[in-house]
Amino acid sequence: MNASELAARGAVRGAPRLGDAELREALACLPDWQLGNNAIAKTFRFDGYAGTIGFVNAVAWIAQRLDHHPDLEVGYNRCRVAWTTHDAGGVTINDCIAAARTEHLLR
């Protein structure tokens, strides 16, 4: 599987937490995403505030479409995006789909 295939998948209602092997496979498609605190996260950097806020708004649009919402930490020229599924107690395929769609925003 690659990032484009992952991004094209539909969300899975009630998706279970991924096992270690499944998570490693998904993270292999997501450059620079890190696992920690039961979430996958990446910090994106921009030239200035307008680019950062434009990105934040695009991530919010993805989140609304998936009905799955990340934790965002926003600064002047950066945004850290962290996806997790609280109901599953960690990372599910839905988090990986959302991360892949987030990656595609910058391509």
N, CA, C and O atoms as CSV, one atom per row, in Angstrom:
chain,resi,resn,atom,element,x,y,z
A,1,MET,N,N,0.852,-1.172,0.000
A,1,MET,CA,C,0.000,0.000,0.000
A,1,MET,C,C,0.900,1.239,0.000
A,1,MET,O,O,1.965,1.242,0.618
A,2,ASN,N,N,0.460,2.293,-0.702
A,2,ASN,CA,C,1.187,3.555,-0.668
A,2,ASN,C,C,0.262,4.645,-0.115
A,2,ASN,O,O,-0.912,4.398,0.161
A,3,ALA,N,N,0.810,5.851,0.042
A,3,ALA,CA,C,0.043,6.943,0.659
A,3,ALA,C,C,-1.200,7.298,-0.147
A,3,ALA,O,O,-2.241,7.607,0.432
A,4,SER,N,N,-1.108,7.259,-1.473
A,4,SER,CA,C,-2.272,7.591,-2.303
A,4,SER,C,C,-3.387,6.569,-2.120
A,4,SER,O,O,-4.559,6.931,-2.022
A,5,GLU,N,N,-3.022,5.302,-2.073
A,5,GLU,CA,C,-4.027,4.249,-1.845
A,5,GLU,C,C,-4.653,4.398,-0.465
A,5,GLU,O,O,-5.861,4.229,-0.300
A,6,LEU,N,N,-3.831,4.714,0.513
A,6,LEU,CA,C,-4.323,4.901,1.876
A,6,LEU,C,C,-5.272,6.092,1.938
A,6,LEU,O,O,-6.332,6.007,2.557
A,7,ALA,N,N,-4.900,7.202,1.303
A,7,ALA,CA,C,-5.739,8.407,1.305
A,7,ALA,C,C,-7.076,8.174,0.616
A,7,ALA,O,O,-8.074,8.800,0.972
A,8,ALA,N,N,-7.102,7.283,-0.365
A,8,ALA,CA,C,-8.327,7.027,-1.140
A,8,ALA,C,C,-9.314,6.132,-0.402
A,8,ALA,O,O,-10.477,6.041,-0.796
A,9,ARG,N,N,-8.874,5.481,0.645
A,9,ARG,CA,C,-9.771,4.584,1.375
A,9,ARG,C,C,-10.838,5.372,2.112
A,9,ARG,O,O,-10.632,6.526,2.487
A,10,GLY,N,N,-11.966,4.740,2.312
A,10,GLY,CA,C,-13.032,5.327,3.107
A,10,GLY,C,C,-12.841,4.996,4.571
A,10,GLY,O,O,-12.241,3.977,4.911
A,11,ALA,N,N,-13.348,5.853,5.434
A,11,ALA,CA,C,-13.268,5.615,6.868
A,11,ALA,C,C,-14.053,4.361,7.240
A,11,ALA,O,O,-15.030,4.005,6.582
A,12,VAL,N,N,-13.611,3.706,8.294
A,12,VAL,CA,C,-14.223,2.469,8.776
A,12,VAL,C,C,-14.916,2.763,10.102
A,12,VAL,O,O,-14.259,3.104,11.086
A,13,ARG,N,N,-16.221,2.633,10.129
A,13,ARG,CA,C,-16.966,2.882,11.368
A,13,ARG,C,C,-16.584,1.839,12.422
A,13,ARG,O,O,-16.605,0.638,12.155
A,14,GLY,N,N,-16.240,2.305,13.604
A,14,GLY,CA,C,-15.884,1.407,14.701
A,14,GLY,C,C,-14.575,0.685,14.498
A,14,GLY,O,O,-14.387,-0.419,15.010
A,15,ALA,N,N,-13.662,1.292,13.754
A,15,ALA,CA,C,-12.381,0.648,13.454
A,15,ALA,C,C,-11.627,0.322,14.736
A,15,ALA,O,O,-11.566,1.148,15.647
A,16,PRO,N,N,-11.046,-0.886,14.814
A,16,PRO,CA,C,-10.275,-1.260,15.998
A,16,PRO,C,C,-8.873,-0.664,15.956
A,16,PRO,O,O,-8.382,-0.260,14.902
A,17,ARG,N,N,-8.259,-0.621,17.093
A,17,ARG,CA,C,-6.862,-0.181,17.193
A,17,ARG,C,C,-5.994,-1.099,16.343
A,17,ARG,O,O,-6.182,-2.316,16.345
A,18,LEU,N,N,-5.040,-0.515,15.616
A,18,LEU,CA,C,-4.157,-1.317,14.772
A,18,LEU,C,C,-3.140,-2.079,15.613
A,18,LEU,O,O,-2.669,-1.595,16.642
A,19,GLY,N,N,-2.814,-3.281,15.151
A,19,GLY,CA,C,-1.741,-4.050,15.762
A,19,GLY,C,C,-0.396,-3.483,15.324
A,19,GLY,O,O,-0.336,-2.640,14.429
A,20,ASP,N,N,0.674,-3.941,15.947
A,20,ASP,CA,C,2.008,-3.411,15.650
A,20,ASP,C,C,2.386,-3.563,14.184
A,20,ASP,O,O,2.899,-2.617,13.586
A,21,ALA,N,N,2.149,-4.717,13.596
A,21,ALA,CA,C,2.533,-4.950,12.194
A,21,ALA,C,C,1.734,-4.059,11.251
A,21,ALA,O,O,2.291,-3.495,10.309
A,22,GLU,N,N,0.434,-3.929,11.498
A,22,GLU,CA,C,-0.413,-3.076,10.662
A,22,GLU,C,C,0.010,-1.609,10.776
A,22,GLU,O,O,0.026,-0.872,9.790
A,23,LEU,N,N,0.342,-1.218,11.970
A,23,LEU,CA,C,0.754,0.161,12.200
A,23,LEU,C,C,2.088,0.451,11.517
A,23,LEU,O,O,2.245,1.511,10.912
A,24,ARG,N,N,3.033,-0.451,11.599
A,24,ARG,CA,C,4.325,-0.281,10.915
A,24,ARG,C,C,4.127,-0.164,9.409
A,24,ARG,O,O,4.766,0.661,8.757
A,25,GLU,N,N,3.239,-0.992,8.856
A,25,GLU,CA,C,2.968,-0.951,7.416
A,25,GLU,C,C,2.377,0.408,7.013
A,25,GLU,O,O,2.783,0.996,6.010
A,26,ALA,N,N,1.430,0.891,7.791
A,26,ALA,CA,C,0.807,2.177,7.488
A,26,ALA,C,C,1.808,3.323,7.636
A,26,ALA,O,O,1.846,4.219,6.792
A,27,LEU,N,N,2.609,3.304,8.687
A,27,LEU,CA,C,3.583,4.373,8.903
A,27,LEU,C,C,4.652,4.391,7.820
A,27,LEU,O,O,5.239,5.440,7.553
A,28,ALA,N,N,4.912,3.264,7.202
A,28,ALA,CA,C,5.881,3.218,6.103
A,28,ALA,C,C,5.413,4.057,4.918
A,28,ALA,O,O,6.229,4.490,4.104
A,29,CYS,N,N,4.111,4.288,4.819
A,29,CYS,CA,C,3.533,5.106,3.740
A,29,CYS,C,C,3.474,6.582,4.101
A,29,CYS,O,O,3.174,7.421,3.252
A,30,LEU,N,N,3.760,6.898,5.349
A,30,LEU,CA,C,3.562,8.260,5.855
A,30,LEU,C,C,4.894,8.853,6.311
A,30,LEU,O,O,5.260,8.709,7.478
A,31,PRO,N,N,5.622,9.513,5.419
A,31,PRO,CA,C,6.952,10.021,5.760
A,31,PRO,C,C,6.935,10.994,6.936
A,31,PRO,O,O,6.134,11.927,6.988
A,32,ASP,N,N,7.829,10.749,7.861
A,32,ASP,CA,C,8.070,11.629,9.013
A,32,ASP,C,C,6.952,11.648,10.053
A,32,ASP,O,O,7.017,12.433,10.999
A,33,TRP,N,N,5.929,10.807,9.906
A,33,TRP,CA,C,4.923,10.692,10.960
A,33,TRP,C,C,5.509,9.814,12.056
A,33,TRP,O,O,6.147,8.798,11.778
A,34,GLN,N,N,5.287,10.212,13.295
A,34,GLN,CA,C,5.838,9.509,14.448
A,34,GLN,C,C,4.711,8.999,15.346
A,34,GLN,O,O,3.668,9.635,15.497
A,35,LEU,N,N,4.955,7.849,15.926
A,35,LEU,CA,C,4.009,7.267,16.882
A,35,LEU,C,C,4.431,7.664,18.287
A,35,LEU,O,O,5.599,7.539,18.652
A,36,GLY,N,N,3.475,8.144,19.072
A,36,GLY,CA,C,3.732,8.481,20.464
A,36,GLY,C,C,2.440,8.854,21.157
A,36,GLY,O,O,1.557,9.464,20.554
A,37,ASN,N,N,2.328,8.489,22.418
A,37,ASN,CA,C,1.126,8.802,23.199
A,37,ASN,C,C,-0.149,8.315,22.520
A,37,ASN,O,O,-1.158,9.020,22.512
A,38,ASN,N,N,-0.106,7.109,21.947
A,38,ASN,CA,C,-1.265,6.498,21.299
A,38,ASN,C,C,-1.801,7.325,20.139
A,38,ASN,O,O,-3.001,7.304,19.864
A,39,ALA,N,N,-0.918,8.058,19.451
A,39,ALA,CA,C,-1.306,8.879,18.307
A,39,ALA,C,C,-0.179,8.860,17.282
A,39,ALA,O,O,0.962,8.524,17.599
A,40,ILE,N,N,-0.518,9.227,16.049
A,40,ILE,CA,C,0.506,9.484,15.045
A,40,ILE,C,C,0.517,10.981,14.799
A,40,ILE,O,O,-0.538,11.605,14.690
A,41,ALA,N,N,1.707,11.558,14.712
A,41,ALA,CA,C,1.808,13.006,14.632
A,41,ALA,C,C,2.953,13.426,13.720
A,41,ALA,O,O,3.925,12.700,13.514
A,42,LYS,N,N,2.791,14.635,13.183
A,42,LYS,CA,C,3.836,15.237,12.358
A,42,LYS,C,C,3.712,16.748,12.468
A,42,LYS,O,O,2.611,17.290,12.561
A,43,THR,N,N,4.861,17.419,12.456
A,43,THR,CA,C,4.883,18.875,12.440
A,43,THR,C,C,5.174,19.345,11.018
A,43,THR,O,O,6.146,18.919,10.394
A,44,PHE,N,N,4.325,20.219,10.527
A,44,PHE,CA,C,4.457,20.805,9.199
A,44,PHE,C,C,4.943,22.238,9.363
A,44,PHE,O,O,4.507,22.943,10.273
A,45,ARG,N,N,5.845,22.672,8.485
A,45,ARG,CA,C,6.419,24.015,8.567
A,45,ARG,C,C,6.051,24.824,7.315
A,45,ARG,O,O,5.940,24.289,6.212
A,46,PHE,N,N,5.868,26.127,7.527
A,46,PHE,CA,C,5.424,27.017,6.463
A,46,PHE,C,C,6.256,28.291,6.473
A,46,PHE,O,O,7.001,28.545,7.418
A,47,ASP,N,N,6.126,29.095,5.414
A,47,ASP,CA,C,6.881,30.341,5.306
A,47,ASP,C,C,6.353,31.427,6.237
A,47,ASP,O,O,7.095,32.335,6.609
A,48,GLY,N,N,5.101,31.344,6.610
A,48,GLY,CA,C,4.530,32.371,7.474
A,48,GLY,C,C,3.158,31.972,7.970
A,48,GLY,O,O,2.695,30.851,7.763
A,49,TYR,N,N,2.530,32.910,8.622
A,49,TYR,CA,C,1.260,32.658,9.291
A,49,TYR,C,C,0.127,32.312,8.324
A,49,TYR,O,O,-0.663,31.408,8.596
A,50,ALA,N,N,0.043,33.020,7.202
A,50,ALA,CA,C,-1.048,32.776,6.257
A,50,ALA,C,C,-1.010,31.348,5.726
A,50,ALA,O,O,-2.053,30.704,5.615
A,51,GLY,N,N,0.170,30.848,5.399
A,51,GLY,CA,C,0.298,29.470,4.936
A,51,GLY,C,C,-0.095,28.472,6.006
A,51,GLY,O,O,-0.739,27.462,5.724
A,52,THR,N,N,0.298,28.762,7.235
A,52,THR,CA,C,-0.050,27.882,8.356
A,52,THR,C,C,-1.558,27.814,8.535
A,52,THR,O,O,-2.119,26.726,8.666
A,53,ILE,N,N,-2.210,28.951,8.543
A,53,ILE,CA,C,-3.661,28.985,8.774
A,53,ILE,C,C,-4.413,28.368,7.598
A,53,ILE,O,O,-5.429,27.702,7.796
A,54,GLY,N,N,-3.931,28.578,6.393
A,54,GLY,CA,C,-4.538,27.913,5.239
A,54,GLY,C,C,-4.482,26.402,5.385
A,54,GLY,O,O,-5.453,25.703,5.093
A,55,PHE,N,N,-3.337,25.902,5.840
A,55,PHE,CA,C,-3.177,24.465,6.079
A,55,PHE,C,C,-4.127,23.992,7.181
A,55,PHE,O,O,-4.779,22.959,7.033
A,56,VAL,N,N,-4.207,24.729,8.266
A,56,VAL,CA,C,-5.100,24.372,9.375
A,56,VAL,C,C,-6.545,24.274,8.878
A,56,VAL,O,O,-7.260,23.334,9.226
A,57,ASN,N,N,-6.966,25.228,8.077
A,57,ASN,CA,C,-8.329,25.194,7.553
A,57,ASN,C,C,-8.553,23.982,6.648
A,57,ASN,O,O,-9.630,23.385,6.667
A,58,ALA,N,N,-7.544,23.618,5.860
A,58,ALA,CA,C,-7.671,22.445,4.997
A,58,ALA,C,C,-7.739,21.159,5.821
A,58,ALA,O,O,-8.500,20.251,5.487
A,59,VAL,N,N,-6.953,21.076,6.889
A,59,VAL,CA,C,-7.020,19.912,7.780
A,59,VAL,C,C,-8.395,19.842,8.447
A,59,VAL,O,O,-8.958,18.759,8.606
A,60,ALA,N,N,-8.929,20.995,8.832
A,60,ALA,CA,C,-10.266,21.024,9.437
A,60,ALA,C,C,-11.318,20.513,8.464
A,60,ALA,O,O,-12.249,19.817,8.869
A,61,TRP,N,N,-11.181,20.848,7.188
A,61,TRP,CA,C,-12.109,20.363,6.169
A,61,TRP,C,C,-12.031,18.836,6.065
A,61,TRP,O,O,-13.059,18.162,6.010
A,62,ILE,N,N,-10.816,18.298,6.039
A,62,ILE,CA,C,-10.632,16.833,6.008
A,62,ILE,C,C,-11.296,16.209,7.229
A,62,ILE,O,O,-12.016,15.216,7.121
A,63,ALA,N,N,-11.047,16.800,8.383
A,63,ALA,CA,C,-11.597,16.265,9.634
A,63,ALA,C,C,-13.118,16.231,9.604
A,63,ALA,O,O,-13.726,15.246,10.023
A,64,GLN,N,N,-13.732,17.295,9.116
A,64,GLN,CA,C,-15.188,17.335,9.042
A,64,GLN,C,C,-15.723,16.290,8.074
A,64,GLN,O,O,-16.726,15.635,8.358
A,65,ARG,N,N,-15.058,16.130,6.928
A,65,ARG,CA,C,-15.489,15.133,5.930
A,65,ARG,C,C,-15.409,13.715,6.497
A,65,ARG,O,O,-16.262,12.877,6.204
A,66,LEU,N,N,-14.387,13.452,7.306
A,66,LEU,CA,C,-14.217,12.126,7.885
A,66,LEU,C,C,-14.972,11.966,9.207
A,66,LEU,O,O,-15.094,10.853,9.719
A,67,ASP,N,N,-15.478,13.067,9.759
A,67,ASP,CA,C,-16.056,13.076,11.101
A,67,ASP,C,C,-15.064,12.473,12.093
A,67,ASP,O,O,-15.404,11.641,12.934
A,68,HIS,N,N,-13.823,12.934,11.951
A,68,HIS,CA,C,-12.703,12.439,12.769
A,68,HIS,C,C,-11.749,13.607,12.935
A,68,HIS,O,O,-11.253,14.135,11.940
A,69,HIS,N,N,-11.481,14.022,14.159
A,69,HIS,CA,C,-10.847,15.307,14.402
A,69,HIS,C,C,-9.508,15.154,15.123
A,69,HIS,O,O,-9.420,14.467,16.141
A,70,PRO,N,N,-8.458,15.804,14.585
A,70,PRO,CA,C,-7.128,15.704,15.180
A,70,PRO,C,C,-6.920,16.737,16.277
A,70,PRO,O,O,-7.708,17.667,16.449
A,71,ASP,N,N,-5.836,16.540,17.008
A,71,ASP,CA,C,-5.335,17.583,17.884
A,71,ASP,C,C,-4.373,18.416,17.043
A,71,ASP,O,O,-3.506,17.870,16.360
A,72,LEU,N,N,-4.524,19.716,17.093
A,72,LEU,CA,C,-3.677,20.627,16.337
A,72,LEU,C,C,-2.966,21.566,17.305
A,72,LEU,O,O,-3.577,22.114,18.223
A,73,GLU,N,N,-1.673,21.739,17.087
A,73,GLU,CA,C,-0.900,22.747,17.811
A,73,GLU,C,C,-0.388,23.715,16.756
A,73,GLU,O,O,0.387,23.333,15.880
A,74,VAL,N,N,-0.823,24.967,16.841
A,74,VAL,CA,C,-0.566,25.937,15.789
A,74,VAL,C,C,0.348,27.046,16.301
A,74,VAL,O,O,0.130,27.603,17.377
A,75,GLY,N,N,1.364,27.352,15.518
A,75,GLY,CA,C,2.250,28.482,15.783
A,75,GLY,C,C,2.354,29.336,14.540
A,75,GLY,O,O,1.683,29.068,13.543
A,76,TYR,N,N,3.173,30.347,14.584
A,76,TYR,CA,C,3.290,31.295,13.484
A,76,TYR,C,C,3.580,30.605,12.152
A,76,TYR,O,O,2.916,30.890,11.155
A,77,ASN,N,N,4.549,29.713,12.122
A,77,ASN,CA,C,4.956,29.072,10.867
A,77,ASN,C,C,4.984,27.554,10.953
A,77,ASN,O,O,5.729,26.896,10.226
A,78,ARG,N,N,4.172,27.005,11.842
A,78,ARG,CA,C,4.156,25.550,11.990
A,78,ARG,C,C,2.813,25.075,12.531
A,78,ARG,O,O,2.073,25.816,13.177
A,79,CYS,N,N,2.532,23.808,12.240
A,79,CYS,CA,C,1.336,23.163,12.784
A,79,CYS,C,C,1.669,21.705,13.036
A,79,CYS,O,O,2.104,20.995,12.129
A,80,ARG,N,N,1.465,21.264,14.252
A,80,ARG,CA,C,1.619,19.859,14.587
A,80,ARG,C,C,0.232,19.239,14.547
A,80,ARG,O,O,-0.699,19.720,15.192
A,81,VAL,N,N,0.111,18.153,13.771
A,81,VAL,CA,C,-1.155,17.441,13.614
A,81,VAL,C,C,-0.995,16.070,14.260
A,81,VAL,O,O,-0.050,15.345,13.951
A,82,ALA,N,N,-1.905,15.713,15.148
A,82,ALA,CA,C,-1.871,14.404,15.815
A,82,ALA,C,C,-3.236,13.734,15.660
A,82,ALA,O,O,-4.264,14.278,16.063
A,83,TRP,N,N,-3.217,12.548,15.071
A,83,TRP,CA,C,-4.446,11.772,14.868
A,83,TRP,C,C,-4.446,10.576,15.807
A,83,TRP,O,O,-3.445,9.869,15.924
A,84,THR,N,N,-5.567,10.353,16.474
A,84,THR,CA,C,-5.784,9.189,17.317
A,84,THR,C,C,-7.283,8.919,17.376
A,84,THR,O,O,-8.094,9.790,17.061
A,85,THR,N,N,-7.636,7.715,17.780
A,85,THR,CA,C,-9.044,7.362,17.959
A,85,THR,C,C,-9.238,7.034,19.428
A,85,THR,O,O,-8.884,5.947,19.885
A,86,HIS,N,N,-9.800,7.980,20.162
A,86,HIS,CA,C,-9.944,7.822,21.605
A,86,HIS,C,C,-10.784,6.595,21.964
A,86,HIS,O,O,-10.464,5.879,22.913
A,87,ASP,N,N,-11.853,6.352,21.209
A,87,ASP,CA,C,-12.724,5.210,21.503
A,87,ASP,C,C,-11.992,3.879,21.379
A,87,ASP,O,O,-12.330,2.920,22.073
A,88,ALA,N,N,-10.994,3.813,20.503
A,88,ALA,CA,C,-10.236,2.573,20.300
A,88,ALA,C,C,-8.994,2.519,21.185
A,88,ALA,O,O,-8.332,1.485,21.266
A,89,GLY,N,N,-8.681,3.617,21.839
A,89,GLY,CA,C,-7.518,3.643,22.715
A,89,GLY,C,C,-6.193,3.722,21.974
A,89,GLY,O,O,-5.164,3.288,22.494
A,90,GLY,N,N,-6.209,4.267,20.774
A,90,GLY,CA,C,-4.964,4.397,20.024
A,90,GLY,C,C,-5.218,4.646,18.560
A,90,GLY,O,O,-6.252,5.195,18.180
A,91,VAL,N,N,-4.269,4.239,17.736
A,91,VAL,CA,C,-4.296,4.517,16.310
A,91,VAL,C,C,-5.088,3.441,15.568
A,91,VAL,O,O,-4.862,2.245,15.756
A,92,THR,N,N,-6.017,3.884,14.724
A,92,THR,CA,C,-6.798,2.983,13.875
A,92,THR,C,C,-6.481,3.297,12.411
A,92,THR,O,O,-5.736,4.231,12.113
A,93,ILE,N,N,-7.044,2.521,11.522
A,93,ILE,CA,C,-6.876,2.779,10.098
A,93,ILE,C,C,-7.413,4.159,9.740
A,93,ILE,O,O,-6.897,4.796,8.822
A,94,ASN,N,N,-8.430,4.630,10.437
A,94,ASN,CA,C,-8.985,5.955,10.160
A,94,ASN,C,C,-7.965,7.063,10.414
A,94,ASN,O,O,-7.937,8.058,9.689
A,95,ASP,N,N,-7.135,6.898,11.428
A,95,ASP,CA,C,-6.089,7.884,11.697
A,95,ASP,C,C,-5.062,7.891,10.577
A,95,ASP,O,O,-4.578,8.951,10.178
A,96,CYS,N,N,-4.733,6.725,10.075
A,96,CYS,CA,C,-3.768,6.614,8.979
A,96,CYS,C,C,-4.332,7.186,7.684
A,96,CYS,O,O,-3.608,7.829,6.923
A,97,ILE,N,N,-5.607,6.959,7.431
A,97,ILE,CA,C,-6.273,7.550,6.268
A,97,ILE,C,C,-6.235,9.076,6.384
A,97,ILE,O,O,-5.903,9.768,5.421
A,98,ALA,N,N,-6.569,9.583,7.544
A,98,ALA,CA,C,-6.568,11.033,7.754
A,98,ALA,C,C,-5.163,11.606,7.606
A,98,ALA,O,O,-4.994,12.680,7.028
A,99,ALA,N,N,-4.163,10.911,8.114
A,99,ALA,CA,C,-2.778,11.373,7.978
A,99,ALA,C,C,-2.361,11.380,6.513
A,99,ALA,O,O,-1.689,12.312,6.072
A,100,ALA,N,N,-2.740,10.374,5.763
A,100,ALA,CA,C,-2.407,10.326,4.335
A,100,ALA,C,C,-3.089,11.468,3.590
A,100,ALA,O,O,-2.488,12.067,2.698
A,101,ARG,N,N,-4.316,11.774,3.935
A,101,ARG,CA,C,-5.010,12.897,3.296
A,101,ARG,C,C,-4.359,14.220,3.687
A,101,ARG,O,O,-4.291,15.143,2.876
A,102,THR,N,N,-3.882,14.313,4.920
A,102,THR,CA,C,-3.168,15.506,5.364
A,102,THR,C,C,-1.889,15.683,4.550
A,102,THR,O,O,-1.569,16.794,4.127
A,103,GLU,N,N,-1.167,14.599,4.332
A,103,GLU,CA,C,0.056,14.638,3.520
A,103,GLU,C,C,-0.237,15.161,2.114
A,103,GLU,O,O,0.535,15.947,1.566
A,104,HIS,N,N,-1.332,14.731,1.544
A,104,HIS,CA,C,-1.670,15.106,0.170
A,104,HIS,C,C,-1.994,16.594,0.023
A,104,HIS,O,O,-2.000,17.118,-1.091
A,105,LEU,N,N,-2.260,17.271,1.129
A,105,LEU,CA,C,-2.523,18.706,1.052
A,105,LEU,C,C,-1.320,19.477,0.521
A,105,LEU,O,O,-1.475,20.532,-0.094
A,106,LEU,N,N,-0.133,18.955,0.757
A,106,LEU,CA,C,1.083,19.675,0.389
A,106,LEU,C,C,1.705,19.181,-0.904
A,106,LEU,O,O,2.814,19.586,-1.252
A,107,ARG,N,N,1.007,18.314,-1.618
A,107,ARG,CA,C,1.552,17.797,-2.880
A,107,ARG,C,C,0.980,18.530,-4.050
A,107,ARG,O,O,1.324,18.231,-5.194
